[in-house]
Amino acid sequence: MNDGAPTPVQLDERERALRESELRLQQVLDNTSAAVFAKDRAGRYLFVNHEFERLTGRNADALLGHNDRDIFPPEMAAALRRNDMLVLLEARAMEFEESGVFAGEHRTFLSAKFPLLDIDQVPYAVCGIATDITRRKQVETALTSSALAVSGAYGRDLFVELSRYLSAILDVDVAFIAQIREDEPTMMRILAFVADDKPRENYDYPIANTACDTVVGHGFRMYPAGLGSLFPLDDDFIEMGAESYAGYPLSDAQGRPLGIISIVSRRPLEQPEFIESVMKIFAVRAAAEIERQRAEDVAQRNAEHLRATVNAALDCIIAMDERGMIVKFNPAAEACFGIREKDALGRSLADTIIPERFRERHQFGLKLYLEGGPGPVLKKRLEVTAMRANGAEFPAELAVGVDDSPSGKVFIGYLRDITERTEAEQRRRRLEAQLLQAKKMEALGHLTGGIAHDFNNLLASIMGYVALAHERSDNGEDARLSGYLDQALQSCERARDLIQQMLMFSRGQKGQAQAIDVATCIEQNLAVLSPTLAQGIEVEQDVQSGACAVQFDPVQLGQVLLNLCVNACDAMQGEGRLRLALRDARVEAMQCAACRQPVDGEFVELSVGDTGPGIEAAVLERMFDPFFSTKPPGKGAGMGLATVHGIVHEHGGHLLVDTEPGRGTSFRVLLPACADAARTTPSRRRSDRLGVARREGRVLVVDDEHSVGEFMCELLSNWGLEAHFVSTPELALARVRESPAQYRLVITDHAMPTMTGIQLAQALEPIAPHLPVLLYTGLADRIREPSLPANMLRTVLRKPIDHGQLSRIVDDVLVERGARDAIA
């Protein structure tokens, strides 16, 4: 039985596989470019590959079993043995640079040596892989030599030293460096020419048909022998017996050709790879120096151009060093600040051109930037305040840049006096603000005009029926009812006044200004306002005695006061002090917060102040705009301050606003004081109470609003007249055509869809020339008497209609018509 031991066949297969594996490994090692070897602990060679055989000039049989003393010189053999023992003692892989003469040439190898371990992990041999680094070491040596040689040289000295060391390292007779002439690219200019270790005189030569021509703009070229048979040589190269040539192109950082670095030898050249490597190192340094020289030339030319530009600039150009001292002050700066450059140089910039109140901030910003902080003014255009030599301040536009110089940072300021531009911009902004405000008011007028018309029609019916009820209650049977109707009528009249205020504000209609006592107006309006104030609001008054008469519409002044008081109370949110003050005031060099116009002169100042949170700058810019409100939706329409603006400016006044965050706001209404005139106390207007006088006759009422027309018929019928109502001018014309003499008066609205009241009167005139037409409208102030036709009464009634006025006009018309009929 087989007890698990391999059979002879299996043993043969394993031995054959092992031999094949060893053969493959041997082939790999024999074909590598590195020298591979193994030595036992006594230093005897156990294995060498073909590269090791080639380097030593011996075959394996002559190497195996021998040590380094049998193969290499004693000094070299001892060095190799020391490295082997170090690997065995430390039992780890190590690298060594090992040099010696191999194959007739001094070579340097980088040897990676590592121990071979037995089954007990004990080193029994050293294995080494040696890579030839001779060329690399030569390049390193050349680089070190050239760097040391040219470390302190510039310009021509640098080119000479490069050429000298290049010829020495490569052991050639001539080395030279040449650049392409910028003005004539077909010519080369020698920068350094070293022959037999001596510099020669530089010269220019044409590049065409030379060995250099094959290098410039192409790449490294080497002609190892027979140079004269390949290219025509000049007399100097013929005389020296030039046999070989190598050249490497010089290029700038963008790869553009700059020139060439070349060598020439009387002997044939060998080792092209080494020569190329060395020349490449020297070419980089030579190209960098050419670029530096050209950049220096450009910089010098630019400096000259810059000097001319700075001196000719219209803007001030001022430079400052890290210490804050002026180092440049161009002619424009001299003219602007009134300081000569020679007097400005070396002086503190802050003390010279910066107003005292800004100097500390300037010093802090400079210190912060130099310590690595941000530069908040750098690379920006800023508007600043500068100071002339005489101490006068002026607005300026400033841009600051920073650059490095050999002595540290340099800050360059570009400054322009913008006094004229600033003044022009301020004028433009004032005009734009005024234009914008006018446009907003115009837009508001279009909107409120339609609203006011509709409200007038509604109010005409309400007020008319209340007046009718009031007339019927005058029999004295129910005093309380009469009182209620009286209060309702007063409220209607108040509503009528408010609608008129909207029209006056939005359409430029004038209020009825009169000399009034502002103190009395304050007292009356506070009586209305006080019951509505929150319990936490305290009212303070400071009214100057014996002063303060103004020419103003009393109802509109009350509206101004109420609007400002309501806004103040809203700002305090139920707790604080409402301050009302009245005084004669002298105002100088102020600007109106609403219209932006300058304000000067004698005024009566009515101020309304609060202890609220104050007003933000963004809100200040827009608070007089129509419909602008900071209140939550549904809490304000944004019309209060816009109304104040319109009323105050209509009466020749202005508005000032003083506000402080967290302390409150004060609106100061400036009203022109009136000359000595009778002062009147504002009071509510009341329609005349009418007795019910009986009248006779037929009247035609024309109005597109049924409620208004029906009320008019009811009113006229209550006076004993036979009133007929039609809702269109066309129906009115048809009624009159049927019987021109049947009506004694036509009463018509003005604003109707198909025809105005005036147009209706014009159409009635040829049909019934003696039929008088009475016009009523919510825009009575806009009707001009010359535009009325002959058959239209000169008096135009205002909606809502004053019953007393209407009654008097009707009586006059009926009396006049009766007299005419009697004569006829």
C-alpha positions in Angstrom: 0.0 0.0 0.0 1.0 3.6 -0.6 1.6 5.2 2.8 1.5 8.8 1.4 5.1 9.0 0.2 5.6 10.4 -3.3 6.2 7.8 -6.1 9.3 7.9 -8.2 7.2 9.3 -11.1 6.0 12.1 -8.8 9.5 12.9 -7.7 10.7 13.1 -11.3 7.9 15.6 -12.1 8.7 17.7 -9.1 12.4 17.8 -9.9 11.6 18.7 -13.5 9.2 21.5 -12.4 11.9 22.9 -10.0 14.5 22.9 -12.8 12.1 24.7 -15.1 11.4 27.3 -12.4 15.1 27.8 -11.8 15.7 28.2 -15.6 12.9 30.8 -15.9 14.4 32.8 -13.0 17.8 32.5 -14.5 16.5 33.8 -17.8 14.8 36.8 -16.1 17.9 37.7 -14.2 20.2 37.3 -17.2 18.0 39.7 -19.3 17.7 42.5 -16.8 19.8 45.6 -17.3 20.8 45.6 -13.6 23.7 43.5 -12.3 22.4 40.8 -10.0 24.5 38.7 -7.7 24.5 36.6 -4.4 27.4 35.9 -1.9 27.6 33.6 1.0 28.6 34.7 4.5 32.3 34.4 3.6 31.9 36.7 0.6 32.1 34.0 -2.0 29.9 34.5 -5.1 27.0 32.0 -5.3 25.3 33.5 -8.3 25.9 36.2 -11.0 23.8 37.3 -14.0 25.0 38.2 -17.5 25.2 41.9 -16.8 27.5 41.3 -13.8 29.7 39.1 -16.1 29.8 41.9 -18.7 30.8 44.6 -16.2 33.6 42.5 -14.6 34.8 41.0 -18.0 34.6 37.5 -16.5 32.2 34.6 -17.0 30.4 32.9 -14.2 32.9 30.1 -13.9 35.6 32.6 -13.1 33.4 34.3 -10.5 31.5 31.7 -8.6 33.4 30.5 -5.5 35.6 33.6 -5.5 35.3 36.7 -3.3 35.7 40.4 -4.1 39.5 40.4 -3.3 40.0 38.0 -6.1 38.1 40.3 -8.6 38.4 44.0 -7.6 41.2 46.2 -6.3 41.8 45.9 -2.5 40.2 49.3 -1.6 37.1 48.6 -3.6 36.9 45.0 -2.4 37.0 46.2 1.2 34.2 48.7 0.7 32.0 46.1 -0.9 32.7 43.7 2.0 31.8 46.3 4.6 28.4 46.9 3.0 27.7 43.1 2.7 28.6 42.6 6.4 26.3 45.4 7.5 23.4 43.8 5.7 24.1 40.4 7.3 24.5 41.9 10.8 21.3 43.9 10.7 19.4 41.3 8.7 17.6 43.9 6.7 17.5 45.4 3.2 19.8 48.4 2.6 20.9 50.7 -0.3 24.5 51.8 -1.1 26.2 53.9 -3.7 29.2 51.8 -4.8 31.8 53.1 -7.3 34.7 51.5 -9.2 36.1 50.8 -12.6 33.9 48.5 -14.6 34.4 47.6 -18.3 37.3 50.1 -18.5 35.1 53.1 -17.2 34.6 54.5 -13.8 31.0 53.9 -12.9 28.7 54.5 -9.9 26.0 52.0 -9.0 23.0 52.1 -6.7 23.1 48.7 -5.0 20.0 47.4 -3.2 21.3 44.5 -0.9 19.2 42.3 1.2 19.8 39.1 3.3 18.7 35.6 2.2 17.4 33.7 5.2 17.3 29.9 6.0 14.4 28.1 7.5 15.4 29.4 10.9 15.4 33.0 9.7 19.1 33.2 9.9 21.0 35.1 7.1 23.1 32.7 5.1 23.9 34.9 2.1 23.6 38.5 0.7 21.7 39.2 -2.6 22.3 42.4 -4.5 20.8 44.3 -7.4 23.1 47.0 -8.7 21.7 49.8 -11.1 24.1 52.0 -13.1 23.5 55.6 -12.0 26.7 57.0 -13.5 25.0 59.4 -15.9 22.7 60.6 -13.2 25.7 61.4 -10.9 27.4 63.2 -13.7 24.4 65.3 -14.3 24.1 66.1 -10.6 27.7 67.0 -10.4 27.4 69.3 -13.5 24.3 70.9 -12.0 26.0 71.5 -8.6 29.1 72.9 -10.4 27.1 75.3 -12.6 24.9 76.4 -9.7 28.0 77.2 -7.6 29.7 78.9 -10.4 26.9 81.3 -11.4 25.2 81.8 -8.0 26.4 85.4 -7.8 26.7 86.3 -11.5 24.3 88.2 -13.7 24.3 89.4 -17.3 27.4 88.9 -19.4 29.4 87.5 -16.4 26.7 84.8 -16.0 26.9 83.8 -19.6 30.7 83.7 -19.5 30.7 81.5 -16.4 28.1 79.2 -17.9 30.1 78.8 -21.0 33.4 78.2 -19.1 31.9 75.5 -16.8 30.0 73.8 -19.7 33.2 73.5 -21.7 35.1 72.1 -18.6 32.4 69.6 -17.7 32.0 68.2 -21.2 35.8 68.6 -21.9 35.3 70.5 -25.2 37.3 73.4 -26.7 34.5 76.0 -27.3 31.2 76.8 -25.6 29.1 79.8 -26.5 25.6 81.3 -25.8 23.7 83.3 -28.4 20.3 84.9 -28.6 18.0 85.8 -31.5 18.0 89.5 -32.2 14.6 90.9 -31.5 14.9 93.5 -34.3 16.3 91.0 -36.9 15.3 87.3 -36.2 17.6 86.0 -38.9 20.6 87.2 -36.9 22.1 85.7 -33.8 24.0 87.8 -31.2 26.7 86.1 -29.2 26.3 86.7 -25.4 29.4 84.8 -24.3 32.1 82.9 -26.3 34.7 80.9 -24.4 37.4 79.1 -26.4 40.2 77.2 -24.6 38.9 78.5 -21.3 39.2 82.2 -22.4 36.3 84.5 -23.2 36.4 86.1 -26.6 34.8 89.2 -28.1 31.0 88.9 -28.8 29.6 89.4 -32.3 26.6 88.9 -34.5 26.2 86.2 -37.2 23.6 85.0 -39.6 22.0 81.8 -38.5 21.1 80.5 -42.0 23.1 77.4 -43.2 24.8 76.8 -39.9 24.5 74.0 -37.4 22.8 76.4 -35.0 19.9 76.7 -37.6 19.1 73.1 -37.0 18.8 73.6 -33.3 16.9 76.9 -32.8 13.2 76.3 -32.5 13.7 72.5 -33.0 15.6 70.7 -30.3 19.0 69.2 -29.3 21.3 68.3 -32.1 24.8 66.7 -32.0 27.1 66.2 -34.9 29.8 63.9 -33.5 32.3 64.3 -36.3 32.9 65.8 -39.8 31.4 69.1 -38.9 33.2 70.9 -41.8 31.7 68.5 -44.3 28.2 69.2 -43.1 28.2 73.0 -42.7 30.3 75.8 -44.1 32.5 77.0 -41.2 33.8 80.5 -40.6 37.6 81.2 -40.5 37.8 80.9 -36.7 36.3 77.4 -36.6 38.4 76.3 -39.6 41.6 77.7 -38.0 40.9 75.8 -34.7 40.1 72.6 -36.6 36.5 72.1 -35.4 35.5 68.5 -35.8 32.2 68.2 -33.8 29.2 70.2 -32.6 26.3 70.0 -30.2 23.6 72.6 -29.5 20.5 73.0 -27.3 17.8 75.5 -27.9 16.9 78.3 -25.4 13.2 79.0 -25.0 11.1 81.3 -22.8 8.4 80.1 -20.4 5.8 79.9 -23.2 8.1 77.8 -25.4 9.1 80.7 -27.8 12.7 80.5 -29.2 15.2 82.8 -27.5 18.5 81.5 -28.7 21.0 78.7 -28.4 23.8 77.2 -26.2 26.4 75.3 -28.1 29.7 73.4 -27.8 32.4 72.8 -30.4 35.3 70.3 -30.1 38.4 69.5 -32.1 37.7 65.8 -31.2 34.8 63.7 -32.0 32.0 63.8 -29.4 30.7 60.8 -27.6 27.9 60.1 -25.0 25.2 62.1 -26.6 22.7 61.4 -23.8 25.1 62.7 -21.2 25.9 65.8 -23.3 22.2 66.5 -23.8 21.4 66.2 -20.1 24.2 68.6 -19.1 23.4 71.1 -21.8 19.7 71.1 -20.9 20.7 72.1 -17.3 22.8 75.0 -18.5 20.2 76.0 -21.1 17.5 76.5 -18.5 19.7 78.9 -16.5 20.8 80.8 -19.7 17.2 81.1 -20.9 16.1 82.4 -17.5 18.8 85.1 -17.6 17.9 86.2 -21.1 14.2 86.4 -20.0 15.2 88.4 -17.0 17.3 90.8 -19.0 14.4 91.3 -21.5 11.9 91.7 -18.7 14.3 94.2 -17.1 14.5 96.1 -20.4 10.7 96.1 -20.7 10.4 97.2 -17.1 12.7 100.1 -17.7 10.8 101.2 -20.7 7.6 100.7 -18.9 8.9 102.8 -16.0 9.7 105.6 -18.4 6.3 105.4 -20.0 4.7 105.1 -16.5 6.6 108.2 -15.3 5.4 110.1 -18.4 1.8 108.8 -17.9 1.7 109.7 -14.2 3.1 113.1 -14.8 0.5 113.8 -17.6 -2.5 112.2 -15.7 -5.4 114.5 -14.9 -6.1 112.6 -11.7 -4.0 112.8 -8.6 -1.7 109.8 -8.2 -0.2 109.5 -4.8 2.0 106.6 -3.5 2.6 105.7 0.1 5.0 103.3 1.7 4.4 100.9 4.7 5.2 103.7 7.2 2.5 105.9 5.7 4.9 108.3 4.1 4.4 109.8 0.7 6.8 108.5 -2.0 5.1 109.9 -5.1 3.0 113.0 -5.7 2.3 113.8 -9.3 1.7 117.2 -10.8 -2.1 116.8 -10.7 -1.9 116.2 -7.0 0.3 119.3 -6.6 -2.4 121.4 -8.3 -5.3 119.8 -6.4 -3.9 119.9 -2.9 -1.7 123.0 -3.3 1.5 121.2 -2.3 4.7 120.8 -4.3 6.0 117.2 -4.7 9.4 118.0 -3.1 7.5 119.3 0.0 5.1 116.3 0.0 7.7 113.5 -0.3 8.6 111.9 3.0 5.7 113.5 4.8 2.9 111.5 6.5 0.1 111.1 4.1 -2.5 111.2 6.9 -1.2 114.6 8.1 -1.0 116.0 4.6 -4.3 115.2 2.8 -6.6 113.4 5.3 -8.9 115.5 7.6 -8.0 115.0 11.3 -11.3 113.2 12.2 -10.4 110.4 9.7 -6.7 109.9 10.5 -7.1 107.4 13.3 -9.2 105.2 11.1 -6.6 105.4 8.3 -3.8 104.4 10.7 -5.8 101.5 12.1 -6.7 100.2 8.6 -3.0 100.4 7.5 -1.8 98.6 10.6 -4.5 95.9 10.3 -3.6 95.2 6.6 0.2 95.0 7.3 -0.5 92.5 10.1 -2.3 90.2 7.6 -5.8 91.5 7.9 -8.3 92.5 5.2 -7.8 95.5 3.0 -11.4 97.0 3.0 -10.4 100.0 0.7 -8.2 98.1 -1.8 -9.4 97.6 -5.4 -12.6 99.6 -4.8 -13.8 103.0 -5.9 -14.8 105.0 -2.8 -16.1 108.4 -2.1 -14.0 110.1 0.6 -13.3 113.5 2.1 -9.8 114.9 1.4 -8.1 118.1 2.7 -6.2 120.7 0.8 -3.1 122.5 2.1 -5.2 125.4 3.4 -7.4 123.0 5.4 -10.4 123.1 3.1 -12.2 119.8 2.7 -13.6 118.5 -0.6 -15.3 115.3 -1.8 -13.1 112.9 -3.8 -13.3 109.6 -5.6 -10.5 107.3 -4.5 -9.2 103.9 -5.7 -6.2 102.3 -3.9 -4.0 99.5 -5.2 -1.0 97.8 -3.5 2.2 96.4 -4.9 5.4 94.9 -3.6 8.7 96.8 -3.8 12.2 96.0 -2.6 11.6 98.1 0.5 8.1 96.6 1.2 4.5 97.3 0.3 3.7 100.4 -1.8 0.1 101.7 -1.8 -0.9 103.7 -4.9 -3.9 106.0 -4.6 -5.8 107.4 -7.6 -7.8 110.4 -6.5 -10.2 112.7 -8.3 -11.8 115.9 -7.1 -15.5 115.3 -7.6 -16.8 118.6 -6.1 -18.6 119.6 -9.3 -19.8 116.2 -10.0 -21.2 115.7 -6.5 -23.0 119.1 -6.6 -24.4 118.2 -10.0 -25.5 114.8 -8.8 -27.2 116.3 -5.8 -29.1 118.7 -8.0 -30.0 115.8 -10.3 -31.2 113.7 -7.4 -33.3 116.5 -6.1 -34.9 117.1 -9.4 -35.5 113.3 -9.9 -37.0 113.1 -6.4 -39.3 116.0 -7.2 -40.3 114.5 -10.6 -40.9 111.1 -9.0 -43.0 112.6 -6.3 -45.0 114.5 -8.9 -45.6 111.4 -10.9 -46.7 109.5 -7.8 -49.1 112.2 -6.9 -50.5 112.2 -10.4 -51.0 108.4 -10.3 -52.8 108.8 -7.0 -55.0 111.5 -8.4 -56.2 109.2 -11.2 -57.1 106.5 -8.7 -58.7 108.7 -6.0 -60.6 110.8 -8.6 -62.8 107.8 -9.6 -63.2 106.7 -6.0 -64.2 110.2 -4.9 -66.8 110.4 -7.7 -68.4 107.1 -6.6 -68.4 108.2 -2.9 -69.8 111.5 -3.8 -72.8 109.9 -5.4 -73.4 107.6 -2.5 -73.0 110.4 0.0 -75.3 112.6 -2.0 -78.1 110.2 -1.5 -77.4 109.5 2.2 -76.9 113.1 3.0 -80.0 114.2 1.0 -82.3 111.7 2.7 -80.9 112.6 6.1 -81.6 116.3 5.3 -85.1 115.4 4.2 -85.7 113.6 7.4 -84.3 116.5 9.3 -86.7 118.9 7.6 -89.7 116.8 8.5 -88.5 116.6 12.1 -88.5 120.4 12.5 -92.1 120.4 13.7 -90.6 119.8 17.2 -92.6 116.7 18.0 -89.5 114.6 18.7 -86.5 116.6 19.9 -84.3 113.5 20.4 -84.9 112.4 16.8 -84.0 115.9 15.6 -80.8 115.7 17.6 -79.9 112.3 16.1 -80.5 113.6 12.6 -78.4 116.7 13.4 -75.5 114.5 14.4 -76.0 112.3 11.3 -76.0 115.4 9.1 -72.8 116.7 10.7 -71.1 113.3 10.0 -72.2 113.5 6.4 -70.8 116.9 6.1 -67.6 115.7 7.6 -67.4 112.9 5.1 -68.1 115.4 2.3 -65.1 117.5 3.6 -62.8 114.4 3.6 -63.7 113.6 0.0 -63.0 117.1 -1.0 -59.6 116.8 0.8 -58.8 113.8 -1.3 -59.7 115.7 -4.5 -57.7 118.7 -3.4 -54.7 116.5 -2.6 -54.8 114.3 -5.7 -56.0 116.8 -8.4 -54.5 120.0 -7.3 -57.7 121.6 -6.2 -57.2 124.3 -3.6 -58.6 124.3 -0.1 -60.4 127.4 1.2 -57.5 129.0 3.1 -58.2 131.5 5.8 -56.4 133.0 8.8 -56.9 130.6 11.6 -55.7 130.1 15.2 -53.6 126.9 15.1 -53.8 126.5 18.9 -57.6 126.4 18.8 -57.4 123.8 16.0 -55.1 121.6 18.2 -57.6 121.9 21.1 -60.6 120.9 18.9 -58.9 118.0 17.2 -57.5 116.6 20.5 -61.1 116.5 21.8 -61.9 114.2 18.9 -58.8 112.1 19.2 -58.5 111.7 23.0 -61.3 109.2 23.5 -59.6 106.9 20.9 -56.1 106.9 22.6 -54.8 103.8 24.5 -54.7 104.2 28.2 -50.9 104.0 28.2 -50.4 107.1 26.0 -49.8 110.4 27.8 -50.4 113.6 25.9 -48.0 116.6 26.4 -48.7 120.0 25.0 -46.3 122.9 24.6 -48.1 125.7 22.8 -46.5 129.1 22.5 -48.9 131.8 23.7 -49.8 134.8 21.5 -48.4 133.4 18.3 -49.2 131.0 15.5 -51.7 132.4 13.1 -51.5 130.8 9.7 -53.4 131.0 6.4 -54.8 127.5 6.0 -58.0 125.5 5.3 -59.2 124.6 8.8 -60.6 121.2 7.9 -57.4 120.3 6.2 -55.2 121.4 9.0 -57.3 119.2 11.3 -56.7 116.3 8.9 -52.9 116.9 9.0 -52.9 116.9 12.8 -55.1 113.8 13.1 -53.0 111.8 10.6 -49.7 112.6 12.4 -51.2 111.9 15.8 -52.6 108.5 14.7 -49.2 107.6 13.2 -47.4 108.6 16.4 -49.8 106.5 18.6 -49.4 103.5 16.3 -45.6 103.7 16.5 -45.7 103.6 20.3 -48.0 100.5 20.3 -50.2 101.7 23.2 -47.6 103.1 25.6 -45.5 106.3 25.6 -45.8 110.1 25.3 -47.5 112.0 22.5 -45.9 115.5 22.3 -47.7 118.4 20.6 -45.8 121.7 20.3 -46.5 125.0 18.6 -44.1 127.9 18.2 -42.8 130.5 15.8 -39.6 129.2 14.3 -36.7 130.5 12.1 -35.4 127.7 9.8 -32.1 127.9 7.9 -30.4 125.6 5.4 -32.7 122.7 5.9 -34.2 120.2 3.4 -37.9 119.2 3.3 -38.3 115.5 4.1 -41.1 115.2 1.6 -40.3 117.3 -1.5 -36.5 117.5 -0.9 -36.5 121.2 -1.5 -34.3 123.5 0.5 -36.1 125.3 3.4 -35.3 128.7 4.8 -37.4 131.4 6.5 -39.9 132.3 9.1 -42.5 129.7 9.9 -45.1 128.6 12.4 -43.9 125.1 13.5 -46.5 122.5 14.5 -44.6 119.4 15.8 -46.0 116.0 16.7 -43.6 113.7 18.5 -43.6 110.3 20.0 -41.4 108.0 22.1 -41.5 105.1 19.7 -38.6 103.1 18.1 -37.7 105.7 15.5 -37.7 105.4 11.8 -35.2 103.4 9.7 -33.2 105.1 6.9 -34.9 103.0 4.2 -38.3 104.0 5.5 -37.4 107.7 5.6 -36.8 107.6 1.9 -40.3 106.3 1.1 -42.7 107.1 3.9 -44.4 110.0 2.0 -45.1 107.7 -1.0 -48.8 106.9 -1.6 -49.8 103.5 -0.3 -46.4 102.9 1.4 -46.9 101.5 4.9 -44.9 99.6 7.4 -48.0 98.4 9.2 -49.3 94.8 8.9 -51.8 94.1 6.1 -55.2 95.5 7.0 -53.8 98.0 9.6 -53.0 100.9 7.3 -53.6 102.0 3.7 -50.4 104.0 3.4 -52.2 107.3 2.6 -51.8 109.2 5.9 -48.4 110.8 5.3 -49.0 111.2 1.6 -52.1 113.2 2.5 -50.1 115.3 4.9 -47.5 115.9 2.2 -50.2 117.1 -0.3 -52.0 119.4 2.1 -49.0 121.0 3.7 -47.3 121.7 0.4 -50.6 123.0 -1.1 -50.5 125.7 1.5 -46.8 126.6 0.9 -45.5 124.6 3.9 -42.8 122.0 4.4 -42.1 118.9 6.6 -39.0 118.1 8.7 -38.5 114.8 10.4 -36.2 114.2 13.4 -35.7 110.6 14.4 -33.4 108.7 16.6 -33.4 104.8 16.9 -34.9 103.8 20.2 -35.7 107.4 21.2 -38.6 108.4 19.0 -39.6 110.6 16.1 -40.8 114.2 15.7 -42.7 115.4 12.6 -42.3 119.2 12.3 -44.9 120.9 10.1 -43.6 124.2 8.9 -46.4 126.6 7.9 -45.9 130.1 6.5 -47.0 132.7 9.1 -49.8 135.0 7.9 -49.7 138.8 8.3 -51.9 140.4 10.9 -55.4 139.3 9.9 -58.5 138.4 11.6 -58.2 134.9 13.1 -61.0 132.6 12.8 -61.8 129.5 14.8 -62.4 126.4 12.7 -65.8 125.0 13.0 -67.9 122.5 11.3 -70.1 123.7 8.5 -73.8 123.1 8.7 -76.3 123.2 5.8 -79.0 125.8 6.3 -82.1 124.5 7.9 -84.9 124.7 5.4 -88.5 125.4 6.0 -90.7 123.5 3.6 -91.9 126.3 1.2 -94.4 125.2 -1.3 -93.4 125.8 -5.0 -95.0 124.9 -8.3 -93.7 123.8 -11.6 -92.2 120.8 -13.5 -88.4 120.0 -13.1 -86.4 117.5 -15.1 -83.6 115.7 -13.2 -80.8 114.0 -15.2 -78.3 111.7 -13.5 -76.7 108.3 -14.4 -76.9 107.3 -10.7 -80.4 106.2 -9.9 -80.0 106.8 -6.2 -79.0 110.4 -6.7 -81.7 111.1 -9.3 -84.4 109.5 -7.2 -83.3 111.5 -4.1 -83.4 114.8 -6.1 -86.9 114.0 -7.3 -87.9 113.2 -3.7 -86.4 116.5 -2.5 -88.0 118.6 -5.1 -91.3 116.9 -4.7 -91.1 117.6 -1.0 -90.9 121.3 -2.0 -94.1 121.1 -4.0 -92.5 120.7 -7.5 -93.3 118.1 -10.0 -90.0 116.3 -10.6 -89.3 113.8 -13.4 -86.1 111.7 -13.4 -84.2 110.3 -16.4 -81.0 108.4 -16.3 -79.4 109.4 -19.6 -78.9 112.7 -21.5 -80.6 111.1 -24.6 -83.8 110.5 -22.6 -83.7 114.1 -21.4 -83.4 115.4 -25.0 -86.4 113.2 -26.0 -88.6 114.4 -23.2 -87.9 118.1 -24.0 -88.5 117.6 -27.7 -91.9 116.1 -27.0 -93.0 119.4 -25.3 -90.2 122.1 -25.0 -92.4 124.3 -22.7 -93.4 121.6 -20.2 -90.3 122.0 -18.0 -89.3 125.1 -16.0 -85.8 123.9 -15.0 -83.4 121.0 -15.9 -81.0 119.9 -13.1 -78.2 117.6 -14.4 -75.1 115.8 -13.3 -71.9 116.7 -15.2 -70.0 113.4 -15.4 -72.1 110.9 -17.3 -71.0 108.1 -19.7 -72.3 109.3 -23.1 -72.6 113.0 -22.7 -71.5 115.6 -20.1 -73.9 118.0 -18.4 -72.4 120.9 -20.4 -72.9 119.0 -23.7 -76.5 118.3 -22.7 -77.1 122.0 -22.1 -75.6 122.8 -25.5 -77.9 120.2 -27.1 -81.0 121.6 -25.3 -80.3 125.2 -26.3 -81.7 125.1 -29.9 -84.7 123.0 -28.7 -85.7 125.1 -25.8 -83.5 128.3 -25.7 -85.2 129.7 -22.6 -85.0 126.5 -20.5 -82.4 127.1 -17.8 -80.0 124.2 -16.9 -78.4 123.8 -13.4 -75.2 121.8 -13.2 -74.0 119.8 -10.2 -70.8 117.8 -9.9 -68.2 116.5 -7.4 -65.5 118.5 -9.3 -67.1 121.9 -9.2 -63.7 123.7 -8.9 -62.7 122.4 -12.3 -65.6 123.9 -14.2 -64.7 127.3 -15.6 -67.6 129.9 -16.2 -66.5 130.8 -19.8 -67.0 127.2 -20.8 -70.7 127.2 -19.8 -73.4 127.7 -22.6 -75.8 130.6 -22.4 -78.7 128.5 -21.2 -76.7 127.1 -18.2 -76.8 128.9 -14.8 -73.5 130.4 -13.8 -73.7 128.8 -10.3 -72.4 125.2 -10.3 -73.5 123.1 -7.3 -71.0 120.8 -5.6 -71.8 117.2 -4.6 -73.1 116.3 -2.1 -75.6 119.1 -2.7 -76.1 121.9 -0.1 -80.0 121.9 0.2 -80.1 125.6 1.2 -78.1 126.6 -1.8 -80.2 124.5 -4.1 -83.4 125.9 -2.6 -82.3 129.5 -3.2 -81.3 128.8 -6.8 -84.6 127.0 -7.5 -86.6 129.9 -6.0 -84.6 132.4 -8.1 -85.1 130.4 -11.3 -88.8 130.0 -10.7 -89.3 133.7 -10.0 -87.4 134.7 -13.0 -89.2 132.2 -15.2 -92.6 133.3 -13.8 -91.7 137.0 -14.7 -90.7 136.0 -18.2 -94.0 134.0 -18.7 -96.1 137.0 -17.4 -94.4 139.3 -19.9 -94.9 136.9 -22.7 
